[in-house]
């Protein structure tokens, strides 16, 4: 399966060697760029040069030592994450959140085991926080071979569970923000099960990033054990307070699914990737990559049904754009392009659903 593309969908601006910044001294800049070009080539040299100049400015400027150490540790944790995940970039992964306090005999634990086991059977890997409770259940169901563990260093609940402990796919983090970035960046779907403050934080983090367009749209499932009311009560709060007070939009409810049925949760994720593969922004254009080509009639209907999210023009078929040359493994996928208004991402989720339900060229 082709790797998932940039999780920001191209929101991060392209590399420009003319804007790498400066250490503050021309001679130092020249030495840094010479070293960067000696070590790597092309756009990587520009990025490396900019990172080195930033580090030099922090080291020689008025940055406090604690902040300097924080920046260093952050970069180190991001590097370690990338090194662990990179060999598995061709597997889709599901981030599973939930309480560390859930016991193995509880229904929620068994539901998490069943869910992650069934996802493994469909070729999906599972990412958990590596701790006990729901996290252990996710690793247990997915098995060690199909599991990742993102362990946070805490004075309590910090020991990795038996199903991922000692595995090379276990990563230790000092910072929650780098750990949460890994969850969002590497996942093709997020599943929250009953949990405490941390679970709420992780679910709302993913929803916020998707709602604001800072991360690409993907399925978020709020999964309970059969007959459970945890997420029903949460959804009631969202409806009666956030929505009633017009703090969120009606279409935001399309960004998540609440269910107590494991098979329904799995179907929501599988259906999302029925034909849709990924998308990215190229300038003002939203380019959507598909596994199968849509009929002309289907494309015309998408333009008609989703005119409210199109800034100008219509939905059109296209070939891979020149700006996508950095993703050669995706070049053979079929494509749609449209000028997207970059707002109301609940409607974009509906658009993707419609794409998956559209007629394809036989």
N, C-alpha and C positions, 0 to 999 in steps of 0.2 A: 504494500500500500504506500503511495507517495507520502512524504513527510507533510506534516501540517505546516502551513506557511507562517510568516510573522504574526504573532498573536495580536499585535496592534493593528493589523490590516494595512500596513504602510503609513500609519500616522506619524511615525518617527521620520523626520526629514532625511532626504538622501545625503550621502557623503559629498562634501565639497571641499577639496583640498585648499581652496582659497580662504576658507573660514575655520582653519584649525586653531585659531587663537594664537596667543603668545605667552611665553614665560615672563615677559617683561624685558628681556635682553635679546637683541638680535643675534649675537654670537651664540648664546645658549640655544636659541631656536634653531639655528643652522645645524648645530651639533646634534640636537634631538632628532631633527628630520633626517639627517644623514644616517644616524643609527637606526631609525625606524625603517628607512628604505633598505638598509642593509639586512634587517631581520625579516621583513615581509615585503609584499609588493602591492601595487594598485591602491584600491580604496582602503585596504587594511593598514597600509603605511600611514595614510592620512589620519585614520582613527587612532592608531597607536601613538602617533605624534601628538595628537590633541590630548590623549589621556596622560601621556608623559608630561606635557606642558602643564596640565592641570595639577598633577601631583607635585611638580616642581614649585608652582606658585603657592600651593598649600604649605609645602615644606619651608619655603623661604619667606612666606608672608606672615600674617598675624593670626593664622589658624591655631587654635588651642590644641595641645597635644591629644586631648581626649577626642576631639573632632577628627584629627588626623588619623588616629587609630581606628575610629569608627569607619572612615572612608576606606581605609585599607582592608579592614575585615569585611566590609560590604562587598568590595570587588573580589576578594578571595572567595567568599561564599558563592557569589554568582559564577565564578570560574569553576568551582567544585561542582556546582549543580549542572552546569553545561557538560562537564566531562562525564558525569554519571549518566545523564539522559541521552547524550548524543548517539550512542550505539543503538538506542531503541527508538530513534526518530521516525521509523516507518511503522510503528505501532500506535494506534489511537489509545488514549489513556483516559480513565475516569478518576477524578478527584473525589474521594469519599470522606465526608466530615461527620463527626458525631462525638458523643460523650466518652471520655476516658473512664467513666465510673460505671458504665453498663456491664453487668455480669454475664458470663457465658450462658447461664441458664435463662436469661431474660429473652423475651420475644424479639426485642429490637436487635439483640446480638445475632440471633439466628437468622433474622431477616437480612442483616448485612452480609452474613456468610453466604446465604442463598443468592443474593444479588451479585456479589463479586464473583462467585463461582460461575453463575450463568453468563456474566460478561466475559469471563475468561474463555468459556466455551465458544463465544462469538469472536474471539481474537482480540479483545480489549484488555489492556493492563490496568491495574488499580494503583492509585497513589493515595497513601494515608499519612497521618501524622506520626506513625510508627509506635505510638503508645499503646496502652491497654484499652479495654472497652471496645467501642465500635471500630476503632483503628485496628485493633488486633483481629476483629472479626473480618474486616476487609482483607487483611493480609492472609488470614486463614483460608478464606474462600477462594481468593485469587491464586493461592499457593506462592511459595517463595519465588518461583521462576517468573511469575507474572505480576510481581509486586514491587513497589517502591515504598520506602519509608523516609519521611521528612521529619526528623526528630528535632525538637526544640530543647535546648539546654535550659533546664529549670532546676530549682532546689527540690522539686517534687515532681512526680509523674514524668520523669525524664528518661527512664530506662526503656530502651526499645523492647517491643514485645517479642516473644519467642519465635514468631513466624517470620520475622525479618531481621532479628538480631544477628550480627556477624555477616550479613549479606553485603556484597559490594554495591548494591543499589540502596543502601542505607546512607543518608546524608545527615550530618549534624549541623544545626544552625544556632548561632548566638542571637540572631535578630528575627523577630516575627515578620518584619516587612520583607526580608529576603526570602523567607520561607513561603509567605503568602504569594509573592511574585512567582515562585516556582510552581505553586499549585495552579495559578491562573494560566501561566505561560505554557505549561506542558500539557494541560488537560484539554480534551475534546468535549468534555461534559463535566458538570459538577453535581454531586448528589449529597444533600444534607440529610442526616438522620437526627433523631432527638438528641439534643446536647445542651451545653451551658453557654456561657458568655462567648467562649472561643468559637463554638459552632455558629452562633449568631453573627459574630464578627466575620467569619469566613464566607458565609452565605451572602451577607449584605455587601461585603467587599466585591464579590464576583458580580452581584447585581448592579452595584454602583458603576463599576468599570464598563459593563456592557451597556447600561442605560445611558451613560455619557459618551459612548463611542470610543473610550480609551482601550477597550479590548473587544475583539471580534465576538459576535453573537454565537453562543453555543448553548445547548440545553442545560438548564438548571432544574433539578428534580428535588422536591422536598418529600422524602420517602419516610413513611411511618410503618410500623408493624400492622398487621391486619386488625382493623377495628380501632387503631390508635387515634388519639385526638390532638397530639402535640402540634402538628402542622395545620390542622383544621383551625385550632385556636389562634395560631399565628396568622393564618390567612384572614381570619375574622378581624383581628386587630388591624391588619393592613387595609382591609375593606372599610371598616367602620371608623377608622381614624385617619390614616394617610389619604385614602381615596375620598372619603366623605368631606374632608377638609381641603380637597383639591390640591394636596401636596404631591400627588402622583397622578398620572393619566390612566385612562381606562386601558389603553394599549400596553401599559407596563405589565399588566397581568399576563400578557403573552410571553413574557421573559422567563416565567417559571411555571412549573406544574406541581400540584399537590396531589399525592396519591398514597394509598396504603396497599397498593398492589404491585408486587415486584415485577411481574410480567408487563404491566402497563408502563412502569418506569423504564424498563429495558426497551420496549417498543418505541417510546418517545425518543430515545437516543438513536436507535437503529434507523427509525424513519427520517430523522434529521439528516442522516448521511445516505439516504436512499439514492439520490442523484447528486445533491449538493456536495461539493468537496471543500471549498474555502473561498474567501474573497480578499481583495485588497484594494486600497485606493491608489489611483495613479492620477495625480493632480486633482481635478474636479470629478473624475470618473470613478465609479465603483465597478470593478471588474469581478464578476462572479464565475468561478470555475466549476464545471459540471463533469460528471462521468459519462453522461449521454447527452446527445444533442436534442434540443427541443424543436418541435415543429414550428413553422412560421406562424400558424394560427395560435399556438400556445404563447408565443412571444408577444403577439399582438394583444392577446387577452391580458397578459401581465401589464402591458402599458395602460390598458383601459382600467384595470382593477386597482392599480397602484399609482395612478397619476398624482396623488397627493404627496408622494415621497420623491417625485421626479422634479428636479429644478427646472430643466429645459429639455426639449426633445422627447425621445422615447427609448424603450428598452430595445437593444439591438444585439444581434449575434456578432462576434468578432473573433479574430485570431489572437494568439498571445501578443501582447504589446511589447515594444522594445524595452520598456522600463521593467518588464518581468524577466529579463534575461538572466538575472541573478537567481532564478528559480527554474533551471533547465529541466528538472525532473517533472515539472508540472506543465511543460510546454504542450504536450499532446492532449491535455484536457480541453473540452469544449468550453466556450465562454459566452457570457452575456455582459453587456456594459450599459450603464445608465448614469446620468448626472444626478447624484443623490444629494438630498438636502442636508444630510448628516445630522438628522435629529429624529426623534420618535423611533427608536430602535426596536420597540415592540412591533411596529408596522414592518420593519425590515425582517423581523422574525416571521411575521405572517407572509411576507414575500417569499422567504426561503421555503416555508411550508407549501406555498402555492407552486413553486418551482418543482418541488419533489412530487407534487400531485399532477403535474402537467404532462401532456402527451409527448412522447419522445419519438424521434425518427426511427422507424423500424428498419 
